[in-house]
């Protein structure tokens, strides 16, 4: 059974996983590249939640504010376990559960049926109008011996997603017999990320229950054909589901998931995140920023960014700061990036870069009344009087 550690690069893992494949489908071998999962650090509770989900073969449901690393965890799991590209799905208000398994272009099929006689040809097969969603793809990839024909159609419709580790594996023959013979060696596990499921209609999580629990679905448009993952835990897809808690999820859905709430990062954790994700924040004599150090007393940021980090944490946790929207990690990253790009002097303190702070408050506040709260916090916590640009 695979075991997840949640931190460290390949040297810390004691092995070299395959190159990480980013969201554009490009392999990235440099573990110090921005957003590379080698720089991700999961807290101990999250590591245990991942391993519990792996043992129970259940989806992992993550909550937490934006920027706490919910979506990035899926990339870390896929990279650390050497699984391959993450199959992503971003839920929308009009999302239907079936989209995670497959979609069928009925309108296109009807149009082709009308065009085919005029073009003196046979109508295209039903598979031509079939597109698989992330869970559907994961099930196909886990059981290619049974679904070589569907994999071939999937490759034709979405070749970029069907990215296999080796050149030899990537050749999919078109004949059913050849596909079955070659597919057995290609059976592989997948990580599926279902992002922000709370944005979907309330019935979507419940509609997903049976499909995710059994890892199977039927394609009504192919004479109700059954597509099922093999009874092998080493090939069963790993499903990570995120929620920003915009609405409560149904209890039957929650019972079938392993749950973990990612808390707001501590100041030390935020420092590590800044070092890993924003270039140019370290003192000049510290060298290039890389993956966060594991030892206590990790190198501090340049004086200005240390002061900015300290103020941000104090403001975030200040009981007197009653904001309509509490800024999180994503706002801190945006603030540091824009200040760095605008040329903030890293050797100065907050007062020394006050003019740039005046210009960049919009990276932090997300509500009109919160500007006043932030200005008041600068006065109370740091005795700095900011004057943001007037509208």
N, C-alpha and C positions, 0 to 999 in steps of 0.2 A: 504494500500500500504506500502511495506517495505521501511524503511528509513535507509540510510547508514551514519554512523558517522565517520568511518575511523581511529579512534585511541582509545586506552584504552583497558585494560583487562576486564575480566568479571565483576569485581567490579565496574569499571567505567561505564560499559554498564547497570548495574543494574539488570543483569540476567546472567545466566550461559548457554552459547551455548553448544551444544553437543561437545564432544572432537574432536579436529582437526584431520583429517586423512591425514597423510603425503603421499608423492609420492609413497611410497612402500606399501600403503594400511594399515598402522598401525595407530590405534588411539593414540593420544598424549594428555593426560590430563594436563600435566605440562605446564602451560602458560609461564614459564621462560625457556623452552627448546629452543635450537638453532633453528632459522628459524620459530618458532611458530608465527602465524599471530597476536597474541595478542601484539607483540612488533612492529607491523607495524604502521607507522604514515603517513597518507595521508595529503597533504596540502589542505587548504580550497577550492582552485579551483578544485582540483581533486575530493574532496567529492561532490561538486556541479555537476561535470560532471557525476559521478556515479549515483547520484539521478536523474539527467536529463535523463540518459539512461534508468533507471528503469521506470520513468513515461512514456516515449515515447515508451518503449519496443523496443528499437533499440540497435544494437551492439555498444560497446564503443571501439573506436580506439585510442590507446595510442602510442605516439612517445616519444623519449628521448634516451639518450645515455645508453649503457649497464651499469647495476648497479643502475639505478635510481628507481627500484622497480616496473617496469611495470608488470612483470609476477607475482610477489608476491602479487600484488593487487587482483588478482583473488582468491588467497588463503584467503586473508583478507575478501573479500566479502562473500565467501562461509562459512567461520567460523563465522563471525559476524551475518549473517542472518540465521545461523543454517541449511544450505542447505545440506552439505555433501561433499564428495570428489570432487575435481575439475576434470573435464574431459579434458585432455590435448591433443593438437595436435601441433607438431613442423613441420612447413613447410620446405620443401626441394626444391631444384631446379627442381626435377622431380615430385613434388606433383601435383595431379589432384584434382579438386574440389570434385569429387564424393567420394574420400576417406574420406572426413569429414562426409559423410552420411553412406556409406557402401562400401564394396569390395566383389566381387564374384570370387571365385576360379574356373574359367572355366576349366583350365587345370586339376585340381583335379577331377572335375566332369566327364570330358571325360575319365580320367584314370579309375575312379570307374566304369563307364559304360562298360569298357572293362573287368574289373576284376570280376564284379558281376556274369556273367554267369558261368565262370570257378569255382567260389566259391559256385555256386548253391544258389544264393540269389537274392533278388530284389536290384536294384540300390538304393543308399542312396537318400533321398529326397533332393531337391534343397536347402532347408534351411540349410542343413549340411555344405554347402560350402559358407555360408554367414557370413561375419564379419562386425559388425556395427562400424562406426567411432564415434567421440565424439558428433557431432550434432545428428546423428542418434540415439545414445543411449539416449541423453537428451530428444528427442521427444518420444521415447518408454517409458521412465520412467515417463513422464508427462501424458501419456495416456495408462496405462497398461490394462485398461478394454477392449480396442479395439485391443490390440496387445499382449495378454497373450501368444499366441503361439510363437511369435517372441522373446519375453522376455525369454521364456524357452530355445530356441536355443541360445540366447545370453548368458544366464547363463552357459550353457554347454561349450560354446567356450571360455568364459572369466569370469569365476566365481569370480576372484579376483577383477575385476572392478565393478561387480554388488554387491557392499557391501552396505547393508541396515542397518539402525540404530539399529534395535532390532533383537534378535534371532528369535522371533516369525515371524517377517516379512520376514526372509530370506528363508523360506521354500516355494519353488515354485512348485506347483503340476503340473504333466505332462499332465493331461487331459485338453482339451480346456475349458470345462465348469467350472472345478474347478479353472483353472487359472484365468478366467474372474471374478469369484466370489471373489477370494482372492485378486485380483489385485486392486480393486477399493480403498481399504484402503491404498494401497501402492503408489498411485500417488504422485509424488514428483517433486520438481523443481531441476534444475541442473545449475551449472556454467560451461561454456565451455571456455577454453583458447586456442586461435589460436595464436601460438607464431611465430613471425618473418615472417609475411605474405609477406613481401617484398622480401623474398628469393625465393618465388614461381614464376612460369612463369606469365607474365603480364595478361594472360587471366583468371587465377584462381580467382582473386577477382570478376571479372564480372560474371564468371560462378557460383559463390556462391550467387549472389544477390537474385534471386528468392527464393532459398531454405531457406536462412536466413530470408528474409523478411516475407515469408509466413509460415515459420517453417513447411515445408512439403517436401516430396520427393517421387519419384516412384522407385520401384525396378523392373527393366526391366526383370530380371531373374525369377521373381515370377509373370509372366503374368501382368507386369506393375502395381503391387499392390501399392496403395497409402498409405503412412504413414504420418500422420499429427498430430501436437500438438493440444490439445483442445483449444477452444476459451475462455481461462481463463488466465488473466494476472498473477495470483498468481502461475501458473504452467509453464508459458512461460520461456524457458531457458534464462539465462543471458549470453550473449556472450561478452567476452573481447578479443580484437584483438590487438596484438602488432606489431610495426614496428620500425626498426632501421634506417629508411629513406635511405636505400641503393638505392632505386629507387622510383620514384613517383608512387602513386597509381591512378588508373583510377577515373575520376571525378564522373561517375555514382555510383561507390562504395562509394566514400566519402560522397555523398549526403544522403546515407542511413545509415550513422553512426553518432554517437555523438563523437566529436573529442576533445582530450586534449593532449597537449605537456607537459610532466613532465620536468621541468627545472633542471639544476644541483643543487644538494642540497647545502644549505648554510653551513657555518662552524659549526653552532650549530646543524643542522640536521645531518651532517656527524658524529659529536661527538656521537649523540644518536644512530646512526646506528652502529658505532664501539662498543659502550657499549653493544648493544643488540646482536651483531653477532660474536664478537671476545672476548673470555674469557682471563682474565689475564692482562687487560690494565688499570685497576683501581689502585689507590694508595693502599698500603697494609692495611690501616686503614679504607677503604671505604666499606668493605664487598663485597659479591659476586655481580657481575653484573647481572642486571635483565632487564625487559622491561624498555625503556627509561622513564625518569621522565617527567611529563607534565608541571611542573611549570618552570617559568623562573629561570635561575641560576642553571640548572641541574649540578650535580657533574662533575667536570672535570676529565680528564684522568690523569694517572701518567705523571710526567714531560716530559719524553722522547716522549711519544705518543701524548701529547699536542703539543710539538714542531714539531713532524712529521706531525700532522694534519695541523698546521699553515703553515708550509712550503708547504705542498701539495696544499692547497687552494691558496696560493700566486703564486705557479708555474702554477696551472691550469688557474688562471685568469690573469696571467702576459701577457700584450700585447707584450712584447719583446720576449716571448718564442714562437717562430714559429716552432711548432712541426708538423710532418706529421700525428701523431695520438695524440689527446689530451686525457690524461688519465682521467678516470671517477671513480665512486664509486667502481666498481669491482676491479680496480687496487689498490686503497687505501686499501681495505679489504685484498687483497692478500699480499700487502706489510706489513701491520700490522701483519698478521698471520705468515708470514715467519720470520719476525724479532722476534716475540714472541717465536716461536718454536726454533729459533737459540740461544735464551738466551739473548736477548738485555736487558740491565740493565734499568728498568723503572725509576730509580731515577736519572739517568744521563741525559745530554742534547744530542743534535745531535752530537756535537764534541766528547762526551764521547763514543758514539757508532759508531764512524766513520768507524771502520773496518767492522762492519756488514752492514753498509750502502753501502760500496764499493762492498760487495758481493751480494747485493739484488736489484741492479738497474734494473735487467732484469724483475722484477715484475711490473715495472712501464712503461718502454719504450717498444714500439712495432715496432720501426723502427731504422735502423742503425744510421741515422743522428741525431735522437732524443737523443742519449746518450750524444753527445756534448752539446746539448741545455740544458739538465738536469744538467750536470756538471757546465755549465756556470751559471745556475740559483742558484745553491748552492753557487757559489762564489759571485754573485751579491747580493743575498737576505739574505744569512746567513754567508758570509765570511768563508766558509768551502771548503777546497780543497780535493776533493775525487779522488781516484785513483782506478778505477774498475780493476778487474783482466783482464790481457791481454788474447786475444784469443790464 
